[in-house]
Structure formats: structure tokens, C-alpha cells
Amino acid sequence: MSTGPRSRVPFKRRRDGKTNYKRRLALVKSGKNRVVIRKTLNNTLIQVINSTYEGDKTLTTAFSRELRDMGWNFHCGNTPSAYLTGYLCGKRAKEIAEDFVLDMGLQRSIKGGRTYAALKGFIDAGCNVNVDESIFPPEERIKGADISAYYEGLSDSAKEKLFSNYIKKKIDPSKMSGAFEEIKSKIDKL
């Protein structure tokens, strides 16, 4: 780290790679509530945040772990669960406001990724976010049909190796699309 009168030390959150203050300022200036989407390997977190002078206030939150309580037995870190989490958060956020802006933080923007699947679920719930439709994943990926097709195309030994956790829990990955529709209808009833 430099020292001396000519050097300027950046803010700590910028040094740690947690916050891009230039992008954050632009989002806060928009005056809209921010849809913050954060993903881990096993979970997707979506929050609606309002920025005020006193600090940020979280208005509503949805975790993909909440889908387990509704009967989702599949992994919570895949594209269908990200969409359902976005749909759940969108249903909750619809009562708060109508217009939102996406806050991805320092994540990379990957076309058809989990982040955009979650955003599509948020938009399909009735919320308005200004985004290009071509960046969303295709419907087959959102419903989990690609995972089901991949599972069906494997040999028995490969199924036991790649889907051992599902087999141990007696879950059939080929029925993911049906479970997706069932959970989506449960979210609609909330």
C-alpha cells in the first residue's frame, strides 16, 4: 500500500473487492428500489433494498432454502430454484412498489445464468425491471427440462455417480419439470 501525500487510499470495501462505489452511486441516484441478487453454490438470495440517508433498508427477502418448506426436494443452487426464488420475492415485492432496478454487485454478467433466471422470476411475478429479454435463459432451462433430459441420457452407472444424492433420497430428477410447476402454483396461492 502506498504512503505519502500524493497517494490516496481507497475505501476499505473497495480494497476488499466488496463494493463498486461508482456503480452504487448510479443505482442510488435512480431513486428506485434495488433488487439485489446474490448467489452461492448452494443458495440464491434476493433482497429488495431501499437506500435512504440513514442507510439501506431491506424491504423483503427470499432465500432458495425457503423452497424446501414448500416441497422442493431438488438442489437449491440451480437455475429452476433461482427462478422460483425470484418469483417468490417478486410476489412479496409487488405489494411494496412497481419499478425496480437490478443490483448485481461485483458479479459477472453471464447471459442465461442463474442471476438472470432469478430476475426473470421476479419480473414474471408482476414487477417491472428495465432489462433486455434476450439475456434470460431459455424456458427449458428455467423449468429444469435440460437436467431431466441429461439424466435420461445417462447410463445406469453414470446416473449413480452423478446423481447419487438424489438416488439416495429417492428423488427422480426426470420429474423436475413437474415439481417446478407444482411449487410455482404454491407460490401463486401465497
C-alpha positions in Angstrom: 0.0 0.0 0.0 1.4 3.5 -0.9 2.1 6.1 1.6 2.8 9.8 1.3 1.0 13.0 0.5 0.3 12.1 -3.2 -1.3 8.7 -2.7 -4.9 8.2 -1.9 -6.1 5.1 -0.1 -9.4 3.7 -1.4 -12.3 2.9 0.9 -12.0 -0.4 2.7 -14.9 -2.1 1.0 -13.4 -1.2 -2.4 -10.0 -2.5 -1.3 -11.6 -5.8 -0.2 -13.5 -6.1 -3.5 -16.9 -5.8 -2.0 -18.4 -2.6 -3.3 -18.1 -0.6 -6.5 -19.0 2.9 -5.2 -19.3 4.5 -8.7 -21.9 1.9 -9.7 -23.7 2.0 -6.3 -24.0 5.8 -6.6 -25.7 5.5 -10.0 -28.1 2.9 -8.6 -29.0 5.1 -5.6 -29.4 8.2 -7.8 -32.1 6.3 -9.8 -34.5 6.7 -6.8 -35.9 3.2 -7.3 -35.7 0.2 -5.0 -32.9 -2.1 -5.8 -33.3 -5.8 -6.5 -30.1 -7.3 -5.0 -29.4 -10.9 -6.3 -26.5 -12.8 -4.7 -25.7 -16.4 -5.4 -23.6 -19.1 -3.7 -23.1 -22.7 -4.8 -26.0 -23.9 -2.7 -28.3 -20.9 -2.3 -29.7 -17.9 -4.1 -30.5 -14.7 -2.1 -32.8 -12.0 -3.4 -33.5 -8.8 -1.5 -35.4 -5.6 -2.3 -33.5 -2.7 -0.7 -34.3 1.0 -0.4 -31.5 3.4 0.1 -32.0 6.3 2.5 -29.7 8.9 4.1 -29.7 6.9 7.3 -28.6 3.7 5.5 -30.0 0.9 3.4 -33.3 -0.7 4.5 -34.2 -4.2 3.4 -37.9 -4.3 2.5 -38.3 -8.0 1.6 -36.1 -11.1 1.2 -36.3 -14.5 -0.3 -33.9 -17.4 0.0 -33.9 -20.5 -2.2 -33.8 -22.6 1.1 -37.4 -21.4 1.6 -38.5 -23.6 -1.3 -37.7 -26.7 0.8 -40.6 -25.8 3.1 -42.9 -25.8 0.0 -41.8 -29.2 -1.1 -38.8 -28.5 -3.4 -36.6 -31.6 -3.0 -34.0 -30.7 -5.6 -30.8 -28.7 -5.2 -31.3 -25.0 -4.2 -28.3 -23.7 -6.3 -29.6 -24.5 -9.8 -31.4 -22.4 -12.4 -35.0 -23.6 -11.6 -34.6 -22.9 -7.9 -33.2 -19.4 -8.8 -36.2 -18.7 -10.9 -38.6 -19.9 -8.2 -36.8 -17.8 -5.6 -37.1 -14.7 -7.8 -40.8 -15.5 -8.3 -41.3 -15.8 -4.6 -39.5 -12.5 -3.9 -41.4 -10.8 -6.7 -44.8 -11.8 -5.2 -43.7 -10.2 -1.9 -42.2 -7.1 -3.5 -45.3 -6.4 -5.7 -47.0 -5.0 -2.7 -44.2 -2.6 -1.9 -43.5 -0.9 -5.3 -43.8 -1.5 -9.1 -40.5 -0.2 -10.5 -37.1 -1.7 -9.5 -33.5 -1.6 -10.7 -31.2 -4.6 -10.8 -28.1 -4.5 -8.5 -25.7 -7.3 -9.3 -22.8 -6.0 -7.2 -19.4 -7.2 -8.4 -20.8 -10.4 -10.0 -20.0 -11.1 -13.7 -23.0 -10.7 -16.1 -23.4 -14.1 -17.8 -26.1 -14.4 -20.4 -28.6 -17.1 -19.3 -27.1 -17.5 -15.9 -28.8 -18.1 -12.5 -28.8 -14.3 -11.8 -30.9 -13.6 -14.8 -33.1 -16.7 -14.1 -33.9 -15.2 -10.7 -34.6 -11.8 -12.3 -37.0 -13.4 -14.8 -38.9 -15.0 -12.0 -39.0 -11.5 -10.3 -40.4 -10.0 -13.5 -42.9 -12.8 -14.1 -44.3 -12.2 -10.6 -45.5 -8.8 -11.9 -42.7 -6.4 -11.0 -41.1 -4.0 -13.5 -37.3 -4.1 -14.1 -35.8 -2.5 -17.2 -33.8 -5.3 -18.8 -33.3 -6.8 -22.2 -35.3 -10.0 -22.7 -32.5 -11.7 -24.7 -30.3 -12.2 -21.6 -32.7 -14.6 -19.9 -32.2 -18.3 -20.0 -34.5 -20.4 -22.3 -37.7 -21.8 -20.8 -36.3 -25.4 -20.9 -33.5 -24.4 -18.6 -35.8 -22.5 -16.3 -38.2 -25.4 -15.9 -35.3 -27.9 -15.5 -36.1 -29.8 -18.7 -32.4 -29.8 -19.6 -31.4 -31.5 -16.3 -34.2 -34.1 -16.9 -33.0 -34.8 -20.4 -29.4 -35.1 -19.3 -30.4 -37.6 -16.6 -32.4 -39.7 -19.0 -29.5 -39.9 -21.5 -27.0 -41.3 -18.9 -26.2 -44.9 -18.4 -27.2 -46.5 -15.0 -23.6 -46.4 -13.7 -23.3 -42.7 -14.7 -26.6 -41.9 -13.0 -25.4 -43.5 -9.8 -22.2 -41.5 -10.0 -23.5 -38.1 -11.0 -26.9 -38.1 -9.2 -26.1 -40.2 -6.2 -27.5 -37.7 -3.7 -30.9 -37.7 -5.5 -30.9 -41.5 -5.7 -30.0 -41.8 -2.0 -33.0 -39.6 -1.2 -35.2 -41.5 -3.7 -35.8 -38.4 -5.8 -36.3 -38.8 -9.6 -34.5 -35.9 -11.5 -36.6 -36.7 -14.6 -39.6 -35.3 -12.7 -38.1 -31.8 -12.1 -40.4 -30.0 -14.5 -43.5 -31.3 -12.8 -42.1 -30.3 -9.4 -41.3 -26.9 -10.8 -44.9 -26.3 -11.9 -46.2 -27.5 -8.5 -44.0 -25.2 -6.5 -44.8 -22.3 -8.8 -48.6 -22.8 -8.3 -48.0 -23.0 -4.5 -46.2 -19.6 -4.7 -49.2 -18.2 -6.6 -51.5 -19.1 -3.8 -49.5 -17.2 -1.2 
